[in-house]
Amino acid sequence: MADLEQVEIHRYRRELEHDVRHLVKKYCRIMSWEVPELDEKEADKLIFMALREALSQVEKE
């Protein structure tokens, strides 16, 4: 990656992190509608695993 692209993506790192936190909260909230006694730590692990799989799949495309 060229230097300019590295500088540009670095500028968006915090925004990307914010977006990921938002996605985790969103899907945890959705899961809690279906699972009233939701273990949030376990849900977070499952959500992160699903996010990693989704990223990998999108990267392949």
C-alpha positions as CSV (number, residue, x, y, z in Angstrom):
1,M,0.0,0.0,0.0
2,A,1.3,3.4,-0.9
3,D,2.2,5.9,1.8
4,L,-0.8,8.1,0.9
5,E,-3.3,5.3,1.3
6,Q,-1.7,4.4,4.7
7,V,-2.1,7.9,5.9
8,E,-5.7,8.1,4.7
9,I,-6.8,4.8,6.3
10,H,-5.1,5.8,9.5
11,R,-7.3,8.9,9.6
12,Y,-10.4,6.6,9.5
13,R,-9.2,4.1,12.1
14,R,-11.2,5.6,15.0
15,E,-14.3,5.8,12.8
16,L,-13.9,2.2,11.8
17,E,-13.5,1.2,15.5
18,H,-16.6,3.3,16.4
19,D,-18.6,1.5,13.6
20,V,-17.5,-1.9,14.9
21,R,-18.5,-1.1,18.4
22,H,-21.9,0.1,17.1
23,L,-22.3,-3.2,15.1
24,V,-21.6,-5.3,18.2
25,K,-24.0,-3.3,20.3
26,K,-26.7,-3.5,17.5
27,Y,-26.5,-7.3,17.2
28,C,-26.2,-7.8,21.0
29,R,-29.4,-5.8,21.3
30,I,-31.1,-7.8,18.6
31,M,-30.0,-11.1,20.2
32,S,-31.4,-9.9,23.6
33,W,-34.9,-9.7,22.0
34,E,-34.8,-13.4,21.3
35,V,-32.8,-14.5,24.3
36,P,-34.0,-12.7,27.5
37,E,-31.3,-14.1,29.7
38,L,-28.5,-13.2,27.3
39,D,-25.0,-13.6,28.5
40,E,-23.5,-10.4,27.0
41,K,-19.9,-11.6,27.1
42,E,-20.8,-14.8,25.3
43,A,-22.9,-12.9,22.8
44,D,-20.0,-10.5,22.1
45,K,-17.7,-13.5,21.4
46,L,-20.3,-14.9,18.9
47,I,-20.8,-11.5,17.3
48,F,-17.0,-11.0,16.9
49,M,-16.7,-14.4,15.4
50,A,-19.5,-13.7,12.9
51,L,-17.9,-10.3,12.0
52,R,-14.6,-12.0,11.4
53,E,-16.2,-14.5,9.1
54,A,-18.1,-11.8,7.3
55,L,-15.0,-9.8,6.8
56,S,-13.2,-12.8,5.5
57,Q,-16.0,-13.6,3.0
58,V,-16.2,-10.0,1.8
59,E,-12.4,-9.8,1.4
60,K,-12.5,-12.9,-0.9
61,E,-15.1,-11.3,-3.2
